[in-house]
Amino acid sequence: MFPMTHLRHTAAVVLASGLAGSALAHHGITGRYDASRPILISGIVTATTFSPPHPVLSVRVEQAKVADGQLGRPDEHFGPVSARPEDLGQVREVELSPVRMFYDLEAKVKPGDRVTLVALRNCLPPHQLRSTWIRLRDGEMLSYSRDWAPGVDGC
């Protein structure tokens, strides 16, 4: 028979390994984000989540054309930012990078606020949208340039 501490240790290792695998798959480390087609998500926030694993904004897309001015991080994507017609009028969830600057938006972004994001679509299921750039209702722009999720030139 194995001592009880050995069984607990083994169970802890198995549980940690399973959780780590799930986290890697979800967090996009294994993802491939289509940087050839950056997506404009501009509209009204309908819901927010500021808990791990990611801050998430749900946005009812109201704008179908790209506004003038800086959008996104040109060093992050290969193609021009464009709005997808199928997004107009729909609520889209956009994951933000899991870093302090985006978690701190909890005090600044509320349902009813207008925001603009530039998102990249994961080529792998479930094809989530992720963003490292946001313009808030007051015009403030936040950009995280050290993202770990790889951009690819087309899916």
CYANA upper distance limits for C-alpha pairs under 8 A (distance plus 0.5 A):
  2 PHE  CA      6 HIS  CA      6.81
  2 PHE  CA      7 LEU  CA      7.36
  3 PRO  CA      7 LEU  CA      7.26
  4 MET  CA      8 ARG  CA      6.78
  5 THR  CA      9 HIS  CA      6.59
  6 HIS  CA     10 THR  CA      6.63
  7 LEU  CA     11 ALA  CA      6.60
  8 ARG  CA     12 ALA  CA      6.59
  9 HIS  CA     13 VAL  CA      6.75
 10 THR  CA     14 VAL  CA      6.73
 11 ALA  CA     15 LEU  CA      6.59
 12 ALA  CA     16 ALA  CA      6.53
 13 VAL  CA     17 SER  CA      6.56
 14 VAL  CA     18 GLY  CA      6.78
 15 LEU  CA     19 LEU  CA      6.72
 16 ALA  CA     20 ALA  CA      6.49
 17 SER  CA     21 GLY  CA      6.74
 18 GLY  CA     22 SER  CA      6.88
 19 LEU  CA     23 ALA  CA      6.61
 20 ALA  CA     24 LEU  CA      6.62
 21 GLY  CA     25 ALA  CA      6.80
 22 SER  CA     26 HIS  CA      6.63
 23 ALA  CA     27 HIS  CA      6.29
 24 LEU  CA     28 GLY  CA      7.10
 24 LEU  CA     29 ILE  CA      6.19
 24 LEU  CA     30 THR  CA      7.08
 25 ALA  CA     29 ILE  CA      7.11
 25 ALA  CA     30 THR  CA      6.20
 25 ALA  CA     31 GLY  CA      7.77
 27 HIS  CA     31 GLY  CA      8.25
 27 HIS  CA     53 PRO  CA      8.06
 28 GLY  CA     32 ARG  CA      7.70
 28 GLY  CA    122 ASN  CA      8.37
 28 GLY  CA    149 ALA  CA      6.24
 29 ILE  CA    148 TRP  CA      7.51
 29 ILE  CA    149 ALA  CA      6.12
 29 ILE  CA    150 PRO  CA      8.06
 31 GLY  CA    122 ASN  CA      6.64
 31 GLY  CA    123 CYS  CA      7.55
 31 GLY  CA    124 LEU  CA      6.62
 31 GLY  CA    149 ALA  CA      7.35
 31 GLY  CA    150 PRO  CA      7.71
 32 ARG  CA    122 ASN  CA      5.96
 32 ARG  CA    123 CYS  CA      5.94
 32 ARG  CA    124 LEU  CA      7.10
 32 ARG  CA    149 ALA  CA      7.70
 32 ARG  CA    150 PRO  CA      6.27
 32 ARG  CA    151 GLY  CA      6.50
 32 ARG  CA    152 VAL  CA      6.69
 32 ARG  CA    155 CYS  CA      8.26
 33 TYR  CA    120 LEU  CA      6.15
 33 TYR  CA    121 ARG  CA      5.85
 33 TYR  CA    122 ASN  CA      4.76
 33 TYR  CA    123 CYS  CA      6.22
 33 TYR  CA    149 ALA  CA      7.71
 33 TYR  CA    150 PRO  CA      6.67
 33 TYR  CA    151 GLY  CA      5.14
 33 TYR  CA    152 VAL  CA      6.34
 33 TYR  CA    155 CYS  CA      8.33
 34 ASP  CA     38 PRO  CA      7.81
 34 ASP  CA    120 LEU  CA      6.26
 34 ASP  CA    121 ARG  CA      6.11
 34 ASP  CA    122 ASN  CA      6.78
 34 ASP  CA    123 CYS  CA      6.78
 34 ASP  CA    151 GLY  CA      6.26
 34 ASP  CA    152 VAL  CA      5.69
 34 ASP  CA    153 ASP  CA      6.56
 34 ASP  CA    154 GLY  CA      5.64
 34 ASP  CA    155 CYS  CA      6.37
 35 ALA  CA     76 GLU  CA      7.42
 35 ALA  CA     77 HIS  CA      4.93
 35 ALA  CA     78 PHE  CA      6.10
 35 ALA  CA     79 GLY  CA      7.36
 35 ALA  CA    120 LEU  CA      6.58
 35 ALA  CA    121 ARG  CA      8.49
 35 ALA  CA    151 GLY  CA      5.54
 35 ALA  CA    152 VAL  CA      5.93
 35 ALA  CA    153 ASP  CA      6.08
 35 ALA  CA    154 GLY  CA      7.18
 36 SER  CA     77 HIS  CA      6.53
 36 SER  CA     78 PHE  CA      5.22
 36 SER  CA     79 GLY  CA      4.99
 36 SER  CA     80 PRO  CA      8.14
 36 SER  CA    152 VAL  CA      7.60
 36 SER  CA    153 ASP  CA      5.43
 36 SER  CA    154 GLY  CA      5.82
 37 ARG  CA     77 HIS  CA      8.04
 37 ARG  CA     78 PHE  CA      7.94
 37 ARG  CA     79 GLY  CA      5.99
 37 ARG  CA     80 PRO  CA      7.23
 37 ARG  CA     81 VAL  CA      7.15
 37 ARG  CA     82 SER  CA      7.76
 37 ARG  CA    120 LEU  CA      7.64
 37 ARG  CA    154 GLY  CA      7.98
 38 PRO  CA     77 HIS  CA      7.04
 38 PRO  CA     79 GLY  CA      7.21
 38 PRO  CA     80 PRO  CA      7.15
 38 PRO  CA     81 VAL  CA      5.33
 38 PRO  CA     82 SER  CA      6.96
 38 PRO  CA    118 VAL  CA      6.77
 38 PRO  CA    119 ALA  CA      6.24
 38 PRO  CA    120 LEU  CA      5.71
 38 PRO  CA    121 ARG  CA      8.25
 39 ILE  CA     81 VAL  CA      6.17
 39 ILE  CA     82 SER  CA      5.81
 39 ILE  CA     83 ALA  CA      6.11
 39 ILE  CA     84 ARG  CA      7.40
 39 ILE  CA    118 VAL  CA      5.97
 39 ILE  CA    119 ALA  CA      5.56
 39 ILE  CA    120 LEU  CA      6.68
 39 ILE  CA    121 ARG  CA      8.34
 40 LEU  CA     66 VAL  CA      7.50
 40 LEU  CA     81 VAL  CA      6.66
 40 LEU  CA     82 SER  CA      5.99
 40 LEU  CA     83 ALA  CA      5.24
 40 LEU  CA     84 ARG  CA      7.98
 40 LEU  CA    116 THR  CA      7.71
 40 LEU  CA    117 LEU  CA      6.56
 40 LEU  CA    118 VAL  CA      5.42
 40 LEU  CA    119 ALA  CA      7.06
 41 ILE  CA     59 VAL  CA      7.93
 41 ILE  CA     61 VAL  CA      6.52
 41 ILE  CA     63 GLN  CA      8.16
 41 ILE  CA     83 ALA  CA      7.47
 41 ILE  CA     87 ASP  CA      8.49
 41 ILE  CA     92 ARG  CA      8.41
 41 ILE  CA    116 THR  CA      6.24
 41 ILE  CA    117 LEU  CA      5.60
 41 ILE  CA    118 VAL  CA      6.64
 41 ILE  CA    119 ALA  CA      7.56
 42 SER  CA     59 VAL  CA      7.89
 42 SER  CA     60 ARG  CA      8.30
 42 SER  CA     61 VAL  CA      5.90
 42 SER  CA     62 GLU  CA      6.67
 42 SER  CA     63 GLN  CA      6.09
 42 SER  CA    114 ARG  CA      7.90
 42 SER  CA    115 VAL  CA      6.29
 42 SER  CA    116 THR  CA      4.70
 42 SER  CA    117 LEU  CA      6.72
 43 GLY  CA     59 VAL  CA      6.44
 43 GLY  CA     60 ARG  CA      5.95
 43 GLY  CA     61 VAL  CA      5.04
 43 GLY  CA     62 GLU  CA      5.24
 43 GLY  CA     63 GLN  CA      6.87
 43 GLY  CA    114 ARG  CA      5.83
 43 GLY  CA    115 VAL  CA      6.27
 43 GLY  CA    116 THR  CA      7.10
 44 ILE  CA     59 VAL  CA      5.88
 44 ILE  CA     60 ARG  CA      5.77
 44 ILE  CA     61 VAL  CA      7.33
 44 ILE  CA     62 GLU  CA      7.84
 44 ILE  CA    111 PRO  CA      7.81
 44 ILE  CA    112 GLY  CA      6.13
 44 ILE  CA    113 ASP  CA      6.02
 44 ILE  CA    114 ARG  CA      4.98
 44 ILE  CA    115 VAL  CA      6.92
 45 VAL  CA     57 LEU  CA      7.18
 45 VAL  CA     58 SER  CA      6.20
 45 VAL  CA     59 VAL  CA      4.86
 45 VAL  CA     60 ARG  CA      6.85
 45 VAL  CA    110 LYS  CA      7.36
 45 VAL  CA    111 PRO  CA      5.26
 45 VAL  CA    112 GLY  CA      5.87
 45 VAL  CA    113 ASP  CA      5.98
 45 VAL  CA    114 ARG  CA      6.73
 45 VAL  CA    115 VAL  CA      7.51
 46 THR  CA     57 LEU  CA      8.26
 46 THR  CA     58 SER  CA      5.98
 46 THR  CA     59 VAL  CA      6.10
 46 THR  CA     60 ARG  CA      7.06
 46 THR  CA     91 VAL  CA      8.20
 46 THR  CA    111 PRO  CA      5.30
 46 THR  CA    112 GLY  CA      6.80
 47 ALA  CA     57 LEU  CA      6.62
 47 ALA  CA     58 SER  CA      5.59
 47 ALA  CA     59 VAL  CA      7.86
 47 ALA  CA    110 LYS  CA      7.92
 47 ALA  CA    111 PRO  CA      5.89
 48 THR  CA     55 PRO  CA      8.02
 48 THR  CA     56 VAL  CA      6.31
 48 THR  CA     57 LEU  CA      5.26
 48 THR  CA     58 SER  CA      6.74
 48 THR  CA    106 GLU  CA      8.49
 48 THR  CA    109 VAL  CA      8.37
 48 THR  CA    110 LYS  CA      7.47
 48 THR  CA    111 PRO  CA      7.49
 49 THR  CA     54 HIS  CA      8.44
 49 THR  CA     55 PRO  CA      5.97
 49 THR  CA     56 VAL  CA      5.59
 49 THR  CA     57 LEU  CA      7.09
 50 PHE  CA     54 HIS  CA      7.43
 50 PHE  CA     55 PRO  CA      4.90
 50 PHE  CA     56 VAL  CA      7.08
 50 PHE  CA    103 TYR  CA      6.18
 50 PHE  CA    106 GLU  CA      6.76
 51 SER  CA     55 PRO  CA      6.50
 51 SER  CA    103 TYR  CA      8.10
 52 PRO  CA     98 PRO  CA      7.87
 53 PRO  CA     98 PRO  CA      7.12
 54 HIS  CA     95 GLU  CA      6.53
 54 HIS  CA     96 LEU  CA      6.62
 54 HIS  CA     97 SER  CA      6.96
 54 HIS  CA     98 PRO  CA      5.35
 55 PRO  CA     95 GLU  CA      6.47
 55 PRO  CA     96 LEU  CA      5.91
 55 PRO  CA     97 SER  CA      7.74
 55 PRO  CA     98 PRO  CA      6.97
 55 PRO  CA    102 PHE  CA      7.16
 55 PRO  CA    103 TYR  CA      6.48
 56 VAL  CA     93 GLU  CA      7.02
 56 VAL  CA     94 VAL  CA      6.07
 56 VAL  CA     95 GLU  CA      5.02
 56 VAL  CA     96 LEU  CA      6.51
 57 LEU  CA     93 GLU  CA      6.17
 57 LEU  CA     94 VAL  CA      5.88
 57 LEU  CA     95 GLU  CA      7.16
 57 LEU  CA     96 LEU  CA      8.31
 58 SER  CA     91 VAL  CA      6.62
 58 SER  CA     92 ARG  CA      5.96
 58 SER  CA     93 GLU  CA      4.82
 58 SER  CA     94 VAL  CA      6.87
 59 VAL  CA     90 GLN  CA      8.46
 59 VAL  CA     91 VAL  CA      5.64
 59 VAL  CA     92 ARG  CA      5.84
 59 VAL  CA     93 GLU  CA      6.93
 59 VAL  CA     94 VAL  CA      8.28
 60 ARG  CA     88 LEU  CA      8.31
 60 ARG  CA     89 GLY  CA      6.50
 60 ARG  CA     90 GLN  CA      5.87
 60 ARG  CA     91 VAL  CA      4.58
 60 ARG  CA     92 ARG  CA      6.92
 61 VAL  CA     87 ASP  CA      6.61
 61 VAL  CA     88 LEU  CA      5.61
 61 VAL  CA     89 GLY  CA      5.76
 61 VAL  CA     90 GLN  CA      6.22
 61 VAL  CA     91 VAL  CA      6.72
 61 VAL  CA     92 ARG  CA      7.70
 62 GLU  CA     88 LEU  CA      6.23
 62 GLU  CA     89 GLY  CA      6.33
 63 GLN  CA     83 ALA  CA      8.18
 63 GLN  CA     88 LEU  CA      7.23
 64 ALA  CA     83 ALA  CA      5.80
 64 ALA  CA     84 ARG  CA      7.45
 64 ALA  CA     85 PRO  CA      6.91
 64 ALA  CA     88 LEU  CA      6.67
 65 LYS  CA     82 SER  CA      7.57
 65 LYS  CA     83 ALA  CA      6.29
 66 VAL  CA     81 VAL  CA      7.74
 66 VAL  CA     82 SER  CA      6.69
 66 VAL  CA     83 ALA  CA      7.11
 71 LEU  CA     81 VAL  CA      7.84
 71 LEU  CA    117 LEU  CA      8.48
 71 LEU  CA    118 VAL  CA      7.31
 72 GLY  CA     81 VAL  CA      8.46
 72 GLY  CA    117 LEU  CA      7.86
 72 GLY  CA    118 VAL  CA      5.88
 72 GLY  CA    132 THR  CA      8.37
 72 GLY  CA    133 TRP  CA      5.94
 72 GLY  CA    134 ILE  CA      7.94
 72 GLY  CA    143 SER  CA      8.19
 73 ARG  CA     77 HIS  CA      7.54
 73 ARG  CA    133 TRP  CA      7.55
 73 ARG  CA    143 SER  CA      8.01
 73 ARG  CA    145 SER  CA      8.45
 74 PRO  CA     78 PHE  CA      7.95
 76 GLU  CA    151 GLY  CA      7.72
 77 HIS  CA    151 GLY  CA      7.72
 78 PHE  CA    153 ASP  CA      7.17
 81 VAL  CA    118 VAL  CA      7.80
 83 ALA  CA     87 ASP  CA      8.10
 84 ARG  CA     88 LEU  CA      7.81
 86 GLU  CA     90 GLN  CA      8.21
 87 ASP  CA     91 VAL  CA      8.08
 87 ASP  CA     92 ARG  CA      7.87
 93 GLU  CA    128 GLN  CA      8.26
 93 GLU  CA    129 LEU  CA      7.44
 94 VAL  CA    119 ALA  CA      7.73
 94 VAL  CA    128 GLN  CA      7.74
 94 VAL  CA    129 LEU  CA      5.53
 94 VAL  CA    130 ARG  CA      5.91
 94 VAL  CA    131 SER  CA      7.13
 95 GLU  CA    128 GLN  CA      8.02
 95 GLU  CA    129 LEU  CA      6.64
 95 GLU  CA    130 ARG  CA      5.10
 95 GLU  CA    131 SER  CA      6.69
 96 LEU  CA    102 PHE  CA      7.15
 96 LEU  CA    130 ARG  CA      6.19
 96 LEU  CA    131 SER  CA      5.50
 96 LEU  CA    132 THR  CA      6.48
 97 SER  CA    102 PHE  CA      7.40
 97 SER  CA    130 ARG  CA      7.75
 97 SER  CA    131 SER  CA      7.11
 97 SER  CA    132 THR  CA      6.35
 97 SER  CA    144 TYR  CA      8.12
 97 SER  CA    147 ASP  CA      7.49
 98 PRO  CA    102 PHE  CA      7.45
 98 PRO  CA    103 TYR  CA      7.75
 99 VAL  CA    103 TYR  CA      6.94
100 ARG  CA    104 ASP  CA      6.47
101 MET  CA    105 LEU  CA      7.44
102 PHE  CA    106 GLU  CA      8.43
104 ASP  CA    108 LYS  CA      8.23
105 LEU  CA    109 VAL  CA      6.21
106 GLU  CA    110 LYS  CA      7.92
109 VAL  CA    113 ASP  CA      7.01
109 VAL  CA    136 LEU  CA      8.11
113 ASP  CA    137 ARG  CA      6.75
114 ARG  CA    136 LEU  CA      7.43
114 ARG  CA    137 ARG  CA      5.66
115 VAL  CA    134 ILE  CA      7.55
115 VAL  CA    135 ARG  CA      6.26
115 VAL  CA    136 LEU  CA      5.45
115 VAL  CA    137 ARG  CA      6.06
116 THR  CA    134 ILE  CA      6.25
116 THR  CA    135 ARG  CA      5.60
116 THR  CA    136 LEU  CA      7.29
117 LEU  CA    131 SER  CA      7.24
117 LEU  CA    133 TRP  CA      6.43
117 LEU  CA    134 ILE  CA      5.04
117 LEU  CA    135 ARG  CA      6.91
118 VAL  CA    131 SER  CA      6.48
118 VAL  CA    132 THR  CA      8.11
118 VAL  CA    133 TRP  CA      6.53
118 VAL  CA    134 ILE  CA      7.37
119 ALA  CA    129 LEU  CA      6.26
119 ALA  CA    130 ARG  CA      5.72
119 ALA  CA    131 SER  CA      4.95
119 ALA  CA    132 THR  CA      7.97
119 ALA  CA    133 TRP  CA      8.28
120 LEU  CA    129 LEU  CA      6.05
120 LEU  CA    130 ARG  CA      5.97
120 LEU  CA    131 SER  CA      6.91
121 ARG  CA    127 HIS  CA      6.34
121 ARG  CA    128 GLN  CA      6.36
121 ARG  CA    129 LEU  CA      5.09
121 ARG  CA    130 ARG  CA      7.06
122 ASN  CA    126 PRO  CA      8.07
122 ASN  CA    127 HIS  CA      4.98
122 ASN  CA    128 GLN  CA      6.01
122 ASN  CA    129 LEU  CA      6.81
122 ASN  CA    130 ARG  CA      8.14
123 CYS  CA    127 HIS  CA      6.26
123 CYS  CA    155 CYS  CA      5.98
132 THR  CA    143 SER  CA      6.14
132 THR  CA    144 TYR  CA      5.73
132 THR  CA    145 SER  CA      7.70
132 THR  CA    147 ASP  CA      7.72
133 TRP  CA    141 MET  CA      7.76
133 TRP  CA    142 LEU  CA      6.19
133 TRP  CA    143 SER  CA      4.91
133 TRP  CA    144 TYR  CA      7.07
134 ILE  CA    141 MET  CA      6.16
134 ILE  CA    142 LEU  CA      5.91
134 ILE  CA    143 SER  CA      7.13
135 ARG  CA    139 GLY  CA      6.32
135 ARG  CA    140 GLU  CA      6.11
135 ARG  CA    141 MET  CA      4.81
135 ARG  CA    142 LEU  CA      6.98
136 LEU  CA    140 GLU  CA      5.82
136 LEU  CA    141 MET  CA      6.81
